Structures are given as structure tokens and as C-alpha cells.
Amino acid sequence: MNDRTDVDITGANSNVMLVKVPKYISKRWEKVGPGGAVGKLRVSSKLNKRDFTFILKQDLANLILPDDDVKIPQEYKFHTQVAANRTAVVFSENSGQAFYSVTEQSSSSSGDGSTSMTQTKISLEGQVAERAECRPVGGDNYMKMKRYWMLGRFCYLFIVPFSRLQIRNALQPQRTTKAIDKRPIFKPTSNRTVNTFFDKKKKSDEGKKARLERDQVMDMLFKAFEKHQYYSFKDLVQITQQPSPYLKEILKDIGTYNTKAPHKFMWELKPEYRHYQGPADSAS
């Protein structure tokens, strides 16, 4: 049976606050040696109400652990509430390793609710008068952490075989801004690609001439049909350089559109406008 040790109860009437911290904070606290600082607590008063802000040390916030693999927020708020019944007390053990143990007092129990200790010195620090929850303040690190965890939980629920490296890469923005040290120097060329593009566009725009007189267009068509009997509409547009609706209107007056083979989809002059003799005329 363990030997009992005297307990220092000078702080029995003191009030203490029991704070619940996230698991990712407690993991980083475990990396701090005995007596080491983990951060700063800033207490302010607003309208007779205390406001608690906990600032985690920068090196602990930036510490990357294998379990979470992401930076955590540095600033936190304590959301406090008064303990309904003061049945919890805090003991401290001074044995080179400082830790706290909480023991619930039971009114129905015959004992004093304390735990048997074999350490040199055990002290009663006080009764839990307030309970608080440590919550992170929204920021860049907090949003990155939540996205990382949400994506990780998605992979866990749907059994997606993603590694942590793949999850981290998925969180990286697709577009980033990169600063260049040297300004790019373009070597002189005879003609650049962009200039060639605009030259072609300019030529195509120049080809779209305004409407000519009807007689001028008809003369151009007659000269063309003196060389060949049949033309496609696309070829006639290229020869006359006239708008398609305007050219088609003139062709309907002087030409015939073939819808049957062997000259299907081709235009030819009407018989009264032809300046050449057909096979039937030459035979006669």
C-alpha cells in the first residue's frame, strides 16, 4: 500500500480557473521542458467583465508535428463561465516534473476525495470557480488549418488514398505571383508573331470593301464567266470582294444556281447573258 504524504492546504480557499485547450495546443505544450514558457496571458476589463487573451509562443505556433502537419493559430480567447458547483479542486505535485491532477469531491463519500500520493510535496491549489474554453481567433493560419482538417476528414470518410503531401499540394493556390529579378529582353527580329497576326487581320479588313456600283459588279462577273462557265459562290465572293448578300442579289438576276449534278451548288449565267455558244448552238 502506498505511503500517505501530508498535503499543503493553504490554498484551499483560493479560486482557480480550469481551462480546456485544444488537443493540438496540448501536444505542443508537451514539447516544452519543465518550467518553460508556453505563451502570455493578457487580461483586460470591459464593462466590468474580464477578457482573457492567450498568445501562444511563436515557435510553438510554427511547430510542425507529424500528426497535424500544419501551423496553428497564435492568438486565442478564453470563453468563461462560472462553475455551477465547486466540486472540483486542483492539486499540484512538486517532484521535478510539474503536473496537475483534478479530483472530484463527492458529498456522499466518507473520504476527503483526495488521491493517495507518494511524492515529497503535494499542495492544494484551490477550488475551480470558473471553467473556460480556449478558442482560436480567426486568421490566415486558422483558415489554413481548418481547410487542411476538412480535406483530411473527407479523405478519411470516403476512404480516399491521399497522402498528407497530396493534401498539402491540393491546398496550394493554382495561381501565384512570382517576382523576377531580371527584366526579359526581347531580341530584334524581322517580324514578330503578334505583328504578323495584326497584319493578316488588317489585310482581311482591307478586303472588305464598300459596295461597288451594280454595273461594275456585273462587269466583273461577266469577265469571270468568260473564263469559266461554272463558279462556286465562295469563288465569286473572292473575285468581286463584295458583301455576300449584295452579291447574291445580283447573281439571282443574271445567274442560275444549279441544284443537281454534275455542277451541283455552282452558279452559271442565264442563257440571255452568255457571251459564248453552247454545244447546241455550235451544232446548229
C-alpha positions as CSV (number, residue, x, y, z in Angstrom):
1,M,0.0,0.0,0.0
2,N,1.3,3.4,-0.9
3,D,2.5,5.7,1.9
4,R,0.4,8.8,2.5
5,T,2.0,12.3,2.4
6,D,1.0,15.5,4.1
7,V,-0.9,17.9,1.9
8,D,-0.4,21.6,2.0
9,I,-3.9,23.1,2.1
10,T,-3.0,26.8,2.5
11,G,-4.7,27.5,-0.9
12,A,-7.9,25.7,-0.1
13,N,-9.9,29.0,-0.2
14,S,-8.3,30.2,-3.4
15,N,-10.3,30.2,-6.7
16,V,-8.7,28.8,-9.8
17,M,-9.9,28.6,-13.4
18,L,-10.0,25.3,-15.3
19,V,-9.3,25.8,-19.0
20,K,-10.0,23.3,-21.7
21,V,-7.4,23.7,-24.5
22,P,-7.5,22.1,-28.0
23,K,-5.5,18.9,-28.5
24,Y,-3.2,20.5,-31.0
25,I,-2.1,23.0,-28.3
26,S,-1.5,20.4,-25.6
27,K,0.6,18.4,-28.0
28,R,2.9,21.4,-28.4
29,W,3.0,22.1,-24.7
30,E,4.4,18.6,-24.2
31,K,7.4,19.7,-26.2
32,V,8.3,22.4,-23.7
33,G,10.6,21.4,-20.8
34,P,9.8,21.8,-17.1
35,G,9.4,25.4,-16.1
36,G,9.4,26.6,-19.7
37,A,7.1,29.3,-21.0
38,V,4.4,28.4,-23.4
39,G,2.9,31.9,-24.0
40,K,1.5,35.0,-22.5
41,L,-2.0,35.7,-20.9
42,R,-3.4,39.2,-21.4
43,V,-6.3,40.1,-19.1
44,S,-8.4,43.2,-19.7
45,S,-11.6,44.6,-18.3
46,K,-14.5,45.7,-20.4
47,L,-17.8,46.9,-18.8
48,N,-16.9,45.1,-15.6
49,K,-16.2,41.9,-17.5
50,R,-12.8,40.3,-17.7
51,D,-11.5,39.5,-21.2
52,F,-8.8,36.8,-21.5
53,T,-6.5,36.6,-24.5
54,F,-3.8,33.9,-24.7
55,I,-0.8,34.5,-27.0
56,L,1.0,31.2,-27.9
57,K,4.7,31.5,-28.4
58,Q,5.7,31.9,-32.0
59,D,8.0,28.9,-32.2
60,L,5.2,26.7,-30.8
61,A,2.7,28.0,-33.2
62,N,5.0,27.4,-36.1
63,L,6.0,23.9,-34.9
64,I,5.0,21.2,-37.4
65,L,4.1,17.9,-35.9
66,P,3.6,14.6,-37.8
67,D,0.0,14.3,-36.6
68,D,-1.3,17.6,-37.9
69,D,1.4,18.8,-40.3
70,V,0.2,22.4,-40.3
71,K,0.8,25.6,-38.5
72,I,-1.7,26.6,-35.8
73,P,-3.1,30.0,-34.7
74,Q,-1.1,32.0,-32.2
75,E,-3.9,34.0,-30.6
76,Y,-6.8,32.5,-28.6
77,K,-9.7,33.7,-26.5
78,F,-11.0,32.3,-23.2
79,H,-14.8,31.8,-23.2
80,T,-15.5,31.6,-19.4
81,Q,-18.5,30.6,-17.3
82,V,-18.9,30.3,-13.6
83,A,-18.8,26.8,-12.2
84,A,-22.2,25.6,-11.2
85,N,-21.0,23.8,-8.1
86,R,-17.5,23.9,-6.7
87,T,-16.9,20.2,-6.5
88,A,-13.5,20.2,-8.4
89,V,-10.2,21.1,-6.8
90,V,-6.7,21.3,-8.2
91,F,-3.6,19.7,-6.7
92,S,0.0,20.3,-7.6
93,E,2.9,17.9,-7.2
94,N,6.4,19.2,-6.7
95,S,8.7,16.4,-7.8
96,G,10.8,17.9,-10.5
97,Q,8.0,17.3,-13.0
98,A,5.2,19.7,-12.6
99,F,1.7,18.4,-13.5
100,Y,-1.8,19.0,-12.2
101,S,-4.4,16.4,-11.1
102,V,-8.1,17.3,-10.6
103,T,-10.1,15.3,-8.1
104,E,-13.9,15.5,-7.8
105,Q,-15.3,15.9,-4.3
106,S,-18.3,13.7,-3.5
107,S,-20.7,14.7,-0.8
108,S,-21.8,11.1,-0.3
109,S,-18.3,9.8,0.0
110,S,-16.9,9.3,3.5
111,G,-13.4,10.2,2.5
112,D,-12.0,13.6,1.6
113,G,-11.9,12.8,-2.1
114,S,-8.1,13.1,-2.4
115,T,-5.8,10.6,-4.1
116,S,-3.0,8.8,-2.3
117,M,0.4,10.3,-3.2
118,T,3.9,9.1,-2.6
119,Q,5.6,12.3,-3.7
120,T,7.5,14.7,-1.4
121,K,5.2,17.6,-1.5
122,I,1.6,17.9,-2.6
123,S,-0.3,21.2,-2.4
124,L,-4.0,22.1,-2.8
125,E,-4.0,25.0,-5.2
126,G,-7.7,25.9,-4.9
127,Q,-11.3,25.2,-5.9
128,V,-12.4,25.5,-9.6
129,A,-14.6,28.6,-9.6
130,E,-14.6,29.2,-13.3
131,R,-14.4,27.0,-16.4
132,A,-13.1,28.3,-19.7
133,E,-12.7,27.0,-23.2
134,C,-9.8,28.1,-25.3
135,R,-10.9,29.0,-28.8
136,P,-8.7,30.3,-31.6
137,V,-9.1,33.7,-33.1
138,G,-9.9,33.7,-36.8
139,G,-6.9,34.3,-39.1
140,D,-4.8,33.0,-42.0
141,N,-3.3,30.1,-40.1
142,Y,-6.7,29.2,-38.6
143,M,-8.3,29.1,-42.1
144,K,-5.5,27.0,-43.5
145,M,-5.7,24.6,-40.5
146,K,-9.5,24.2,-41.0
147,R,-9.1,23.5,-44.7
148,Y,-6.4,21.0,-44.0
149,W,-8.5,19.2,-41.5
150,M,-11.7,19.3,-43.5
151,L,-9.9,17.8,-46.5
152,G,-8.3,15.2,-44.3
153,R,-11.7,14.2,-42.8
154,F,-13.1,14.0,-46.3
155,C,-10.4,11.6,-47.3
156,Y,-11.0,9.5,-44.1
157,L,-14.8,9.3,-44.5
158,F,-14.7,8.3,-48.2
159,I,-11.5,6.2,-47.9
160,V,-9.6,8.2,-50.4
161,P,-6.0,7.0,-50.5
162,F,-4.5,10.6,-50.3
163,S,-1.2,11.2,-48.5
164,R,-0.6,14.3,-46.4
165,L,1.7,15.6,-49.1
166,Q,-1.1,15.3,-51.7
167,I,-3.5,17.1,-49.3
168,R,-1.0,19.9,-48.8
169,N,-0.5,20.3,-52.5
170,A,-4.2,20.4,-53.0
171,L,-4.4,23.4,-50.6
172,Q,-1.8,25.4,-52.6
173,P,-3.3,28.1,-54.8
174,Q,-3.2,27.3,-58.5
175,R,-2.1,30.9,-59.4
176,T,0.8,32.5,-57.6
177,T,2.7,35.8,-58.1
178,K,6.4,35.4,-58.8
179,A,8.9,38.2,-58.6
180,I,11.5,38.2,-61.3
181,D,15.0,39.7,-60.8
182,K,15.8,40.4,-64.4
183,R,13.6,42.1,-66.9
184,P,13.1,39.9,-70.1
185,I,14.9,41.3,-73.1
186,F,13.4,40.6,-76.5
187,K,15.9,40.2,-79.3
188,P,15.2,42.1,-82.5
189,T,13.5,40.0,-85.2
190,S,12.4,40.8,-88.8
191,N,8.7,40.5,-87.7
192,R,7.1,39.3,-84.5
193,T,4.3,36.8,-84.3
194,V,2.0,39.3,-82.8
195,N,2.7,41.7,-85.7
196,T,2.1,39.0,-88.3
197,F,-1.3,38.4,-86.7
198,F,-2.3,42.0,-86.9
199,D,-1.0,42.3,-90.5
200,K,-3.3,39.4,-91.5
201,K,-6.2,40.9,-89.7
202,K,-5.5,44.3,-91.4
203,K,-5.4,42.7,-94.8
204,S,-8.7,40.8,-94.2
205,D,-10.3,44.1,-93.1
206,E,-9.0,45.9,-96.2
207,G,-10.5,43.1,-98.3
208,K,-14.0,44.1,-97.1
209,K,-14.5,46.9,-99.5
210,A,-17.6,49.0,-99.7
211,R,-20.3,48.2,-102.2
212,L,-19.5,49.0,-105.8
213,E,-22.0,50.1,-108.3
214,R,-24.2,47.4,-109.6
215,D,-22.9,47.7,-113.2
216,Q,-19.3,47.4,-112.0
217,V,-20.0,44.2,-110.2
218,M,-21.9,42.8,-113.2
219,D,-18.9,43.6,-115.4
220,M,-16.6,41.7,-113.0
221,L,-18.9,38.7,-113.1
222,F,-19.2,38.7,-116.8
223,K,-15.4,38.8,-117.2
224,A,-15.1,35.9,-114.7
225,F,-17.7,33.8,-116.6
226,E,-15.9,34.4,-119.8
227,K,-13.0,32.3,-118.4
228,H,-15.2,29.5,-116.8
229,Q,-18.8,28.6,-117.1
230,Y,-19.3,27.5,-113.6
231,Y,-18.3,29.1,-110.3
232,S,-18.9,28.4,-106.6
233,F,-20.3,31.3,-104.6
234,K,-17.2,31.4,-102.5
235,D,-15.0,31.9,-105.5
236,L,-17.2,34.7,-106.8
237,V,-17.1,36.5,-103.4
238,Q,-13.3,36.3,-103.6
239,I,-13.2,37.6,-107.1
240,T,-15.6,40.6,-106.6
241,Q,-14.7,41.3,-102.9
242,Q,-18.3,42.3,-102.3
243,P,-20.6,41.5,-99.4
244,S,-22.3,38.2,-99.7
245,P,-26.0,39.4,-99.5
246,Y,-25.3,42.1,-102.1
247,L,-23.5,39.7,-104.5
248,K,-26.2,37.0,-104.1
249,E,-28.9,39.6,-105.0
250,I,-27.1,40.4,-108.3
251,L,-26.4,36.7,-109.1
252,K,-30.2,35.9,-108.8
253,D,-30.8,38.4,-111.6
254,I,-28.1,37.3,-114.0
255,G,-27.3,33.8,-113.0
256,T,-28.7,30.3,-112.3
257,Y,-27.9,28.2,-109.2
258,N,-27.6,24.5,-110.1
259,T,-29.0,22.1,-107.5
260,K,-28.4,18.9,-109.5
261,A,-25.3,17.1,-110.6
262,P,-22.9,17.3,-112.3
263,H,-22.5,21.0,-111.4
264,K,-24.3,20.9,-108.1
265,F,-24.1,24.1,-105.9
266,M,-22.4,26.0,-108.7
267,W,-23.5,29.3,-110.4
268,E,-23.7,29.9,-114.1
269,L,-25.0,32.8,-116.3
270,K,-28.5,32.8,-117.6
271,P,-28.7,32.0,-121.3
272,E,-29.6,35.6,-122.2
273,Y,-26.3,36.9,-120.6
274,R,-23.9,34.3,-122.0
275,H,-21.3,35.6,-124.5
276,Y,-20.3,32.1,-125.6
277,Q,-22.0,29.5,-127.7
278,G,-23.3,26.3,-126.0
279,P,-22.9,22.9,-127.6
280,A,-26.4,23.1,-129.1
281,D,-25.8,26.5,-130.7
282,S,-22.5,25.3,-132.3
283,A,-24.1,22.2,-133.7
284,S,-26.7,24.3,-135.5
